[in-house]
Amino acid sequence: MKKVFFLMVAMAFAAITTGQNINYSNDGQGIKTIFDNDQPVSHGGYGALVMKYGKILDQDAWYTGVRGGWLIGHSFTLGIAGNGLVSRVVNDAWLPEDPDPNVEARLFMGYGGLLLEPVIFHRELVHIAIPITIGAGGAAYGLQSKDYWSEPEFDFPENGEAFFAFEPGLEIEINALRFMRINLGASYLYTSDVRMPSVDPGYLRGFQGTFGLKFGAF
């Protein structure tokens, strides 16, 4: 597992340095720049809706998220991304003594931050995107009725903690329309230790399958 994670990290950073098909200018001293360019660099942008699937505490974990940013030279995006857990992940160990049988202890979690996304073979119908999210998140558990309609009850700060988040991904994209792209891929979410009762500090780490729709000027 660790070898696969570090391989994805190395691949992602290698793509940042080699996968950008931007026309650079030379300042006469051998220093290449982006903005002092005799050849104009195209600029665009997009917003995306993302769905992810993974596992937390051996339970199905569904996330919804958004991405968006400034697309430089058709091949590199600088933006932001955010994701939130939307499915019910529960842990009976978080319940108080003599719990109400109609109540469960549910996990609430979200993360996001800076988005760096190189695109390889961007001129092709099918190409590769490597989204990398670097930021932070938070996780907490709350008591909530099993009927899904009640507001959860929290007891901060005992049951919540912030964490560092780093998520490299690898996605295949298809140009469906001039203003729309469809992508499918996978990512690995790495977090700092999240110390909550009765769980391993690394319980949020793991692989996720991703599906997304991008809309914008590419």
LINQUISUL-V558839 format. One record per pair of residues at least 24 apart in sequence whose ideal C-beta (glycine too) atoms are under 8 Angstrom apart, sorted by the first residue. I is the first residue (numbers start at 1). GAP is how many residues later the second one is. If there is no record, write none. Layout:
BEGIN
i->I gap->GAP
i->I gap->GAP
END
This chain:
BEGIN
i->4 gap->184
i->5 gap->183
i->5 gap->185
i->8 gap->160
i->8 gap->162
i->8 gap->180
i->9 gap->159
i->11 gap->119
i->11 gap->157
i->11 gap->159
i->12 gap->118
i->12 gap->120
i->12 gap->156
i->12 gap->157
i->12 gap->158
i->15 gap->103
i->15 gap->105
i->15 gap->115
i->16 gap->60
i->16 gap->100
i->16 gap->102
i->16 gap->114
i->16 gap->116
i->19 gap->56
i->19 gap->57
i->19 gap->99
i->19 gap->100
i->19 gap->101
i->19 gap->111
i->20 gap->52
i->20 gap->53
i->20 gap->55
i->20 gap->56
i->20 gap->98
i->21 gap->52
i->21 gap->53
i->21 gap->54
i->21 gap->101
i->22 gap->50
i->22 gap->51
i->22 gap->53
i->22 gap->54
i->23 gap->50
i->34 gap->38
i->41 gap->31
i->41 gap->32
i->42 gap->30
i->42 gap->31
i->42 gap->32
i->43 gap->27
i->43 gap->28
i->43 gap->29
i->43 gap->30
i->44 gap->26
i->44 gap->27
i->44 gap->30
i->44 gap->172
i->44 gap->173
i->44 gap->174
i->45 gap->24
i->45 gap->25
i->45 gap->26
i->45 gap->34
i->45 gap->171
i->45 gap->172
i->46 gap->25
i->46 gap->31
i->46 gap->135
i->46 gap->168
i->46 gap->169
i->46 gap->170
i->46 gap->171
i->46 gap->172
i->47 gap->167
i->47 gap->168
i->47 gap->169
i->48 gap->164
i->48 gap->165
i->48 gap->166
i->48 gap->167
i->49 gap->163
i->49 gap->164
i->50 gap->31
i->50 gap->33
i->50 gap->160
i->50 gap->161
i->50 gap->162
i->51 gap->159
i->51 gap->160
i->51 gap->161
i->52 gap->31
i->52 gap->135
i->52 gap->156
i->52 gap->157
i->52 gap->158
i->52 gap->159
i->53 gap->155
i->53 gap->156
i->54 gap->135
i->54 gap->152
i->54 gap->153
i->54 gap->154
i->54 gap->155
i->55 gap->151
i->56 gap->29
i->56 gap->33
i->56 gap->51
i->56 gap->53
i->56 gap->147
i->56 gap->148
i->56 gap->150
i->57 gap->32
i->57 gap->34
i->57 gap->50
i->57 gap->142
i->57 gap->146
i->59 gap->28
i->59 gap->30
i->59 gap->31
i->60 gap->27
i->61 gap->24
i->61 gap->26
i->61 gap->28
i->62 gap->24
i->62 gap->25
i->63 gap->145
i->65 gap->47
i->67 gap->48
i->67 gap->50
i->67 gap->64
i->67 gap->145
i->67 gap->147
i->68 gap->47
i->69 gap->46
i->69 gap->48
i->71 gap->145
i->71 gap->146
i->71 gap->147
i->74 gap->45
i->74 gap->48
i->74 gap->49
i->74 gap->144
i->75 gap->43
i->75 gap->44
i->75 gap->45
i->75 gap->47
i->76 gap->40
i->76 gap->41
i->76 gap->42
i->76 gap->43
i->77 gap->38
i->77 gap->39
i->77 gap->40
i->77 gap->42
i->77 gap->54
i->78 gap->37
i->78 gap->38
i->79 gap->35
i->79 gap->36
i->79 gap->38
i->80 gap->32
i->80 gap->33
i->80 gap->34
i->80 gap->35
i->81 gap->31
i->81 gap->32
i->81 gap->33
i->81 gap->34
i->81 gap->50
i->81 gap->52
i->81 gap->54
i->82 gap->28
i->82 gap->29
i->82 gap->30
i->82 gap->31
i->83 gap->27
i->83 gap->28
i->83 gap->29
i->84 gap->25
i->84 gap->26
i->85 gap->24
i->85 gap->25
i->91 gap->50
i->91 gap->107
i->91 gap->108
i->93 gap->104
i->93 gap->105
i->93 gap->106
i->94 gap->47
i->94 gap->65
i->94 gap->102
i->94 gap->103
i->94 gap->104
i->95 gap->48
i->96 gap->47
i->102 gap->43
i->102 gap->44
i->102 gap->45
i->103 gap->40
i->103 gap->41
i->103 gap->42
i->103 gap->43
i->104 gap->39
i->104 gap->40
i->104 gap->42
i->105 gap->36
i->105 gap->37
i->105 gap->38
i->105 gap->39
i->106 gap->35
i->106 gap->36
i->106 gap->37
i->106 gap->38
i->106 gap->46
i->107 gap->32
i->107 gap->33
i->107 gap->34
i->108 gap->31
i->108 gap->32
i->108 gap->33
i->108 gap->34
i->108 gap->44
i->109 gap->28
i->109 gap->29
i->109 gap->30
i->109 gap->31
i->109 gap->95
i->110 gap->27
i->110 gap->28
i->111 gap->24
i->111 gap->25
i->111 gap->26
i->111 gap->27
i->111 gap->52
i->111 gap->54
i->111 gap->56
i->111 gap->78
i->111 gap->80
i->112 gap->24
i->112 gap->25
i->112 gap->53
i->113 gap->52
i->119 gap->54
i->122 gap->96
i->125 gap->49
i->125 gap->50
i->126 gap->46
i->126 gap->47
i->126 gap->48
i->126 gap->49
i->127 gap->45
i->127 gap->46
i->127 gap->48
i->128 gap->42
i->128 gap->43
i->128 gap->44
i->128 gap->45
i->129 gap->42
i->129 gap->43
i->129 gap->44
i->129 gap->54
i->129 gap->56
i->130 gap->38
i->130 gap->39
i->130 gap->40
i->130 gap->41
i->131 gap->36
i->131 gap->37
i->131 gap->38
i->131 gap->40
i->131 gap->56
i->132 gap->34
i->132 gap->35
i->132 gap->36
i->132 gap->37
i->133 gap->32
i->133 gap->33
i->133 gap->34
i->133 gap->36
i->134 gap->31
i->134 gap->32
i->135 gap->29
i->135 gap->30
i->136 gap->26
i->136 gap->27
i->136 gap->28
i->136 gap->29
i->137 gap->25
i->137 gap->26
i->137 gap->28
i->137 gap->54
i->138 gap->24
i->138 gap->25
i->139 gap->24
i->139 gap->55
i->139 gap->57
i->139 gap->65
i->141 gap->55
i->159 gap->37
i->159 gap->38
i->160 gap->36
i->161 gap->33
i->161 gap->34
i->161 gap->35
i->163 gap->28
i->163 gap->29
i->163 gap->30
i->163 gap->31
i->163 gap->41
i->164 gap->27
i->164 gap->28
i->165 gap->24
i->165 gap->25
i->165 gap->26
i->166 gap->24
i->166 gap->25
i->169 gap->41
i->171 gap->39
i->171 gap->41
i->173 gap->41
i->175 gap->43
i->178 gap->40
i->179 gap->36
i->179 gap->37
i->179 gap->38
i->179 gap->39
i->180 gap->33
i->180 gap->34
i->180 gap->35
i->181 gap->32
i->181 gap->33
i->181 gap->37
i->182 gap->30
i->182 gap->31
i->182 gap->32
i->183 gap->27
i->183 gap->28
i->183 gap->29
i->183 gap->30
i->183 gap->31
i->184 gap->26
i->184 gap->27
i->184 gap->28
i->185 gap->24
i->185 gap->25
i->186 gap->24
END
